[in-house]
Amino acid sequence: MHSLTKDMLDKLSNNTIHVVKLGHSTVLLKVHGEYWLLDPVFSERASPFSFLGPKRFSPTPISITDLPEIDRVLISHNHYDHLDKAAVKQLAAKTKQFYVPLGVETDLQKWGIEPSKISSFNWWQEQETEHALVAFTPTQHFSGRGISDTNNTLWGSWVIKSKEQNLFFSGDSGYFAGFKEIGNKYGPFDLTLIETGAYDKDWADIHMTPEESVKAHLDLQGKIMVPIHNGTFDLAFHTWIDPLERVTAASTANNVALSTPQFGQIFTINDAPIHDKWWLQSFK
């Protein structure tokens, strides 16, 4: 893991999209000078309880306190490993705008976020920002934070398309025809951040195998693929290095340019793929 500081981030140029994986599906972007945070989860556990549930293997490379002011937080859906109540409450004072799926605005308002700072999105809904078009696109998944609210809110993925660069963030999904539809409408993508982890034969409709993640990247017309949703929490029965080992093999077999940066490692959207099997060293 690479430690991050606000000074390091502020020194990055404002003429491109910089990318930093912070853990699981949490990604920090610097979009032409603006800081965007995707699915921010900073708590020790991906759980409604502080004492029970999947515990992170390592801390995030930077704390919320040390982050710069955030222009936009984008949420894919309301599961605990993607929507962290404690993180949202901490981010409230330093975030200008929250972009969320339809229905999730209710939770954020309960947690103290001003309604004027929240924009909710239906599938295929777009919004132009100063530096990029943002579109909320479908996935094959579900939502819910308890036993009584299943699918009361929407879930999905995000397209971030600037004048010169194009990024896709998958959220969670089973493999489905929608990836081709998104690719045809918004692709090709310079970089895809694709869910690769927490899969099981009994969850085939809602989470992809690593091989399916590579297929999704190809359907999206992606150039470079970065696997996310792994290496942070133990959420399935497979070993924690299995997603990265299998996606490496599948990408090689399909001539896909796979990039595997460490948590906290800064790269730009058009950088050459990072070929670092950091998980093998971490596993020893």
C-alpha positions as CSV (number, residue, x, y, z in Angstrom):
1,M,0.0,0.0,0.0
2,H,1.2,3.6,-0.8
3,S,0.4,6.2,1.8
4,L,-1.2,9.4,0.5
5,T,-1.2,13.0,1.6
6,K,-3.2,16.0,0.6
7,D,-0.1,17.8,-0.5
8,M,0.7,14.9,-2.9
9,L,-2.8,15.1,-4.4
10,D,-2.8,18.9,-4.7
11,K,0.5,18.7,-6.6
12,L,-1.0,16.6,-9.4
13,S,-1.8,18.3,-12.6
14,N,-5.2,19.7,-13.5
15,N,-5.2,18.7,-17.2
16,T,-6.1,15.0,-17.0
17,I,-7.9,12.4,-14.8
18,H,-5.8,11.0,-12.0
19,V,-7.0,7.8,-10.4
20,V,-6.2,6.3,-6.9
21,K,-7.7,3.0,-5.5
22,L,-8.3,3.5,-1.8
23,G,-9.7,0.0,-1.0
24,H,-12.4,-2.4,-2.1
25,S,-14.5,-0.2,-4.6
26,T,-13.5,3.1,-3.1
27,V,-11.7,5.2,-5.8
28,L,-10.5,8.8,-5.6
29,L,-10.3,10.8,-8.9
30,K,-8.8,14.1,-9.7
31,V,-10.9,15.2,-12.7
32,H,-9.2,18.2,-14.3
33,G,-8.6,19.7,-10.8
34,E,-11.8,18.5,-9.1
35,Y,-11.7,15.8,-6.5
36,W,-14.3,13.1,-7.0
37,L,-14.8,10.1,-4.6
38,L,-16.5,6.9,-5.7
39,D,-18.3,4.5,-3.2
40,P,-16.4,5.9,-0.2
41,V,-16.0,3.2,2.5
42,F,-13.5,4.1,5.2
43,S,-15.0,2.2,8.2
44,E,-13.2,-0.8,9.7
45,R,-16.1,-3.1,8.9
46,A,-18.5,-3.4,5.9
47,S,-21.3,-3.9,8.3
48,P,-24.1,-2.1,10.2
49,F,-22.1,-3.0,13.4
50,S,-18.8,-1.7,14.6
51,F,-18.0,-5.0,16.4
52,L,-19.3,-7.6,13.9
53,G,-19.0,-8.3,10.1
54,P,-16.3,-8.3,7.4
55,K,-13.2,-6.4,8.7
56,R,-10.8,-4.7,6.4
57,F,-7.3,-6.2,6.0
58,S,-5.6,-2.8,6.0
59,P,-6.4,0.9,6.6
60,T,-7.1,3.2,3.7
61,P,-4.0,5.1,2.3
62,I,-5.5,8.4,3.5
63,S,-8.1,9.3,6.1
64,I,-11.2,11.3,5.4
65,T,-9.8,14.1,7.7
66,D,-6.7,14.3,5.5
67,L,-8.5,14.3,2.2
68,P,-8.8,17.6,0.3
69,E,-12.2,19.2,-0.2
70,I,-14.3,16.8,-2.3
71,D,-16.3,18.2,-5.3
72,R,-18.5,15.2,-5.9
73,V,-19.2,11.9,-4.2
74,L,-20.7,9.2,-6.4
75,I,-22.6,6.2,-4.9
76,S,-23.4,3.1,-6.9
77,H,-25.9,1.5,-4.5
78,N,-26.6,1.3,-0.8
79,H,-25.0,-2.0,0.3
80,Y,-22.7,-1.6,3.3
81,D,-19.5,-2.2,1.4
82,H,-20.4,0.7,-1.0
83,L,-22.4,3.1,1.2
84,D,-20.7,3.8,4.5
85,K,-22.9,5.9,6.9
86,A,-20.0,7.0,9.1
87,A,-18.0,8.1,6.0
88,V,-20.9,10.0,4.5
89,K,-21.4,11.9,7.8
90,Q,-17.7,12.7,8.0
91,L,-17.7,13.8,4.3
92,A,-20.7,16.0,4.7
93,A,-18.8,19.2,5.7
94,K,-16.2,18.8,3.0
95,T,-18.2,17.7,0.0
96,K,-20.0,20.0,-2.4
97,Q,-22.3,17.4,-4.1
98,F,-23.5,13.8,-3.7
99,Y,-24.7,11.8,-6.7
100,V,-26.8,8.9,-5.7
101,P,-29.3,6.3,-7.2
102,L,-33.0,7.1,-6.8
103,G,-34.1,6.5,-3.3
104,V,-30.7,6.7,-1.6
105,E,-31.2,10.5,-1.1
106,T,-33.5,9.6,1.8
107,D,-30.7,7.9,3.7
108,L,-28.3,10.7,3.1
109,Q,-30.8,13.3,4.3
110,K,-31.4,11.2,7.5
111,W,-27.6,11.3,8.0
112,G,-27.5,15.1,7.9
113,I,-26.7,15.9,4.2
114,E,-28.6,19.0,3.0
115,P,-31.1,18.1,0.2
116,S,-29.6,20.9,-1.9
117,K,-26.3,18.9,-2.0
118,I,-27.9,15.7,-3.3
119,S,-28.7,14.8,-6.9
120,S,-30.5,11.5,-7.4
121,F,-30.3,9.6,-10.7
122,N,-32.5,7.1,-12.6
123,W,-30.9,4.7,-15.1
124,W,-29.6,6.5,-18.2
125,Q,-30.0,9.9,-16.6
126,E,-27.1,12.3,-17.4
127,Q,-25.7,15.5,-16.0
128,E,-23.2,17.9,-17.5
129,T,-20.6,19.2,-15.1
130,E,-17.8,21.7,-15.7
131,H,-15.3,19.1,-16.7
132,A,-17.3,15.9,-17.6
133,L,-20.6,14.3,-18.5
134,V,-21.8,12.0,-15.8
135,A,-24.3,9.3,-16.6
136,F,-25.9,6.7,-14.3
137,T,-26.2,3.4,-16.1
138,P,-27.8,0.0,-15.3
139,T,-26.3,-3.0,-13.6
140,Q,-27.8,-6.4,-12.7
141,H,-27.8,-6.3,-8.9
142,F,-30.1,-5.3,-6.0
143,S,-30.2,-3.0,-3.1
144,G,-31.1,-3.0,0.6
145,R,-29.5,-2.4,4.0
146,G,-32.0,-4.5,6.1
147,I,-34.6,-7.2,5.9
148,S,-37.4,-4.9,5.0
149,D,-36.0,-2.6,2.4
150,T,-34.9,-4.9,-0.4
151,N,-34.9,-3.0,-3.8
152,N,-36.5,0.1,-2.3
153,T,-33.7,2.1,-3.9
154,L,-31.9,1.9,-7.3
155,W,-28.5,0.5,-8.0
156,G,-26.2,1.0,-11.0
157,S,-22.9,2.1,-12.5
158,W,-21.3,5.4,-13.5
159,V,-19.9,6.8,-16.7
160,I,-17.6,9.8,-16.5
161,K,-16.9,11.3,-19.9
162,S,-14.7,14.3,-20.3
163,K,-13.8,15.9,-23.7
164,E,-10.8,13.8,-24.1
165,Q,-11.1,10.8,-21.7
166,N,-13.8,8.3,-20.8
167,L,-14.1,6.2,-17.6
168,F,-16.5,3.5,-16.5
169,F,-17.1,2.5,-12.8
170,S,-19.1,-0.7,-12.5
171,G,-20.5,-0.7,-9.0
172,D,-21.7,-4.3,-8.5
173,S,-23.3,-6.5,-11.1
174,G,-23.8,-9.9,-12.5
175,Y,-22.8,-10.4,-16.1
176,F,-25.6,-9.2,-18.4
177,A,-26.3,-7.8,-21.9
178,G,-26.4,-4.2,-20.5
179,F,-22.6,-3.9,-20.7
180,K,-22.8,-4.1,-24.5
181,E,-25.6,-1.5,-24.4
182,I,-23.5,0.9,-22.3
183,G,-20.4,0.3,-24.5
184,N,-22.4,1.1,-27.6
185,K,-23.9,4.2,-26.1
186,Y,-20.9,5.7,-24.2
187,G,-17.8,3.7,-25.2
188,P,-15.1,3.1,-26.0
189,F,-13.7,3.7,-22.5
190,D,-10.1,4.6,-21.8
191,L,-10.4,2.9,-18.4
192,T,-12.9,0.6,-16.8
193,L,-13.0,0.0,-13.1
194,I,-14.7,-3.4,-13.0
195,E,-16.0,-5.4,-10.0
196,T,-13.8,-8.5,-9.7
197,G,-14.4,-10.3,-6.4
198,A,-17.0,-11.6,-3.9
199,Y,-18.5,-14.2,-6.4
200,D,-20.0,-17.6,-5.9
201,K,-22.0,-20.0,-8.0
202,D,-25.1,-19.2,-5.9
203,W,-24.7,-15.5,-6.6
204,A,-24.1,-15.7,-10.3
205,D,-26.9,-13.3,-11.2
206,I,-25.6,-10.5,-9.0
207,H,-21.8,-10.8,-9.0
208,M,-19.4,-11.7,-11.8
209,T,-16.6,-14.2,-11.9
210,P,-13.3,-12.8,-12.9
211,E,-13.7,-14.3,-16.4
212,E,-17.1,-12.5,-16.7
213,S,-15.5,-9.3,-15.5
214,V,-13.1,-9.5,-18.5
215,K,-16.0,-10.1,-20.8
216,A,-17.8,-7.1,-19.4
217,H,-14.7,-5.0,-20.1
218,L,-14.7,-6.2,-23.7
219,D,-18.4,-5.5,-24.0
220,L,-17.8,-2.0,-22.8
221,Q,-15.2,-1.5,-25.4
222,G,-12.6,-0.8,-22.7
223,K,-8.9,-0.1,-23.4
224,I,-7.4,-0.7,-19.9
225,M,-9.2,-2.6,-17.1
226,V,-8.6,-2.1,-13.4
227,P,-10.2,-4.8,-11.1
228,I,-11.9,-3.4,-8.0
229,H,-14.1,-4.9,-5.3
230,N,-11.3,-7.0,-3.9
231,G,-8.3,-7.1,-1.6
232,T,-10.0,-5.3,1.3
233,F,-12.9,-7.3,2.9
234,D,-13.5,-11.1,3.1
235,L,-17.0,-11.1,1.5
236,A,-17.1,-14.6,-0.1
237,F,-15.8,-18.2,0.2
238,H,-13.0,-17.8,-2.3
239,T,-9.5,-16.8,-1.1
240,W,-8.8,-13.1,-1.2
241,I,-6.1,-13.4,-3.9
242,D,-8.3,-15.6,-6.1
243,P,-10.0,-12.7,-8.0
244,L,-6.7,-11.1,-8.9
245,E,-5.1,-14.4,-9.9
246,R,-8.0,-15.4,-12.1
247,V,-8.5,-12.0,-13.7
248,T,-4.8,-11.9,-14.6
249,A,-5.1,-15.2,-16.4
250,A,-8.4,-14.3,-18.1
251,S,-7.0,-10.9,-19.3
252,T,-4.0,-12.6,-20.7
253,A,-6.1,-15.2,-22.5
254,N,-8.3,-12.5,-24.0
255,N,-5.5,-9.9,-24.9
256,V,-7.0,-7.4,-22.4
257,A,-4.7,-4.7,-21.0
258,L,-5.0,-5.3,-17.2
259,S,-3.7,-2.8,-14.7
260,T,-3.2,-3.8,-11.1
261,P,-2.1,-0.7,-9.1
262,Q,-1.6,-1.0,-5.3
263,F,-3.9,0.9,-3.0
264,G,-2.8,4.5,-2.8
265,Q,-0.8,4.3,-6.0
266,I,-1.5,7.3,-8.2
267,F,-1.9,6.9,-12.0
268,T,-3.5,8.8,-14.8
269,I,-6.3,7.4,-17.0
270,N,-4.0,7.1,-20.0
271,D,-1.0,5.7,-18.3
272,A,0.4,2.3,-19.4
273,P,-1.0,-0.6,-17.4
274,I,0.7,-1.3,-14.1
275,H,1.8,-4.9,-13.9
276,D,2.3,-5.4,-10.2
277,K,1.3,-8.7,-8.5
278,W,1.3,-7.0,-5.1
279,W,-1.2,-9.4,-3.7
280,L,1.3,-12.3,-3.8
281,Q,3.7,-10.3,-1.5
282,S,0.8,-9.3,0.8
283,F,-0.3,-13.0,1.0
284,K,3.1,-14.2,2.4
